[in-house]
Amino acid sequence: MEPLQIVAIILASLLIIDSGVLVWAVMKQKGTTEGLGSIMGGSNTDSFLGRNKTRSAEGKLALVTKVSVIIIVALALALSVIVAIPLA
């Protein structure tokens, strides 16, 4: 087995694991829509929870989602470059 094939298998495995993490993080988050109350400007972000959103569990899940997406893009690009290299 070529070293590039081993690297490709490792990257593909990491991509699958990270995809699972992304699905989990998105499914755990609550929706941001507020229904009909948001039409007339009914959102209230001046509350304690609105100001400290990054410290809450929802903020941490949003951070996990963003990091996971960045990792998926990087792994997909690296995997596509490695697969495109012809084997000698």
Buried (B, 14 or more C-beta within 10 A) or exposed (E): EEEBEEEBEEBBEBBEEBBEBBEEBBEEEEEEEEEEEEEEEEEEEEEEEEEEBEEEEBEEBBEBBEBBBEBBEBBBEBBEEBEEEEEE
